[in-house]
Amino acid sequence: MDGLVEFRTDDGAVVAVEAVTEGRPGSRLVARDGTVQAARTFEGALEGVRAAAESALRVFRDGTLRPDGVEIEFGVKLSAETGAIIAKGTAEGHLVVRLTWSPSSPTV
């Protein structure tokens, strides 16, 4: 493990997560004890992922398929500089979508 990133929540709690190396050239956040403080709150870091989930749900709910249930799974990595990153689980990216339909109730 390279180190930890500490995010504060809006209510002041500390969430420590394994550091993600972003692979960008240039400067890198470092700390003597291996822990760096995130530039955003935990909630702020996840805001982009929440917006992506809402957008994806809208696409599947508003289309012609009309599923009874939609389940979307994102792999998420957290970075001190960027916040939340939708992580790649394969060469392309990590997003799993499950659509479900319930059998129609018989009419009486």
Buried (B, 14 or more C-beta within 10 A) or exposed (E): EEBBBBBBEEEEEEBEBEBBEEEEEEEEBEBEEEEBEBBBBBBBBBEBBEEBBEEBBEEBEEEEEEBEEBEBEBBBBBBBBBBBBBBEEEEEEBBEEEBEEEEEEEEE
